[in-house]
Amino acid sequence: MQSLFVSFFEAGKPSAAVCHATTLLLEAKASNGQLLVANKHWTGFANSEEDFADQAVGQKIQPYRIEDEARKLPNTHFETAPPFTSFAIQDGNLISGQQQNSGAAVAELVVGLLS
């Protein structure tokens, strides 16, 4: 999945990930060996949303948190909005959405790039 995403990105095509799919951005590397998110603004499922989900089911669901791991990466800018609000970021042809409620906002950004 990472190589497909990187190939789209490097070809200049709109490259979008929403919610937990943004986990691929934690390790995806461009052909120059740098992280795809180097010097990029992006988002994904937030710690506050993971906390809510964990509390709802009464146990820890995910083995790690995207936000925690993203904030460890050098030279990248992980951003979040209040829990479960629509939030999408476009940085060049990279588009990311915080969670499922961000799907329409991500789609609008993709359509904008295609126009």
C-alpha positions, 0 to 999 in steps of 0.5 A: 500500500505504501509503494502504491501511495508513494507512486501516486504522490511522486507522479503528482496525483492527488494522494489522500488518506483518511482516519487510520489509513494515515498510518501508512504515512508514518513509514512511507518513504519517497524515492529519495529515501526521505519520509513522504511527510517530511516538511508536510502538514498532515493529520490522522486519527487523534489521541482524543479520538482513540481515548474515546474509542477505548473508553467506549469498548472498555479496552485499548483497541490500537497497539499504537496511536498515530498522533503519538508516532507522528509527533516523534517524526522529525521535520513533519507537522501533524495537526488535529482538530477537536475530536470527531469534527471534519478536518482535512489538510492539503499540502501540495498533492498530499491530502489527509483527513482526521477521521471518518467525519472528514471524508467529504472534506477530503473528497472536496480537496481531491476534486479541487486538485482534479479540476 
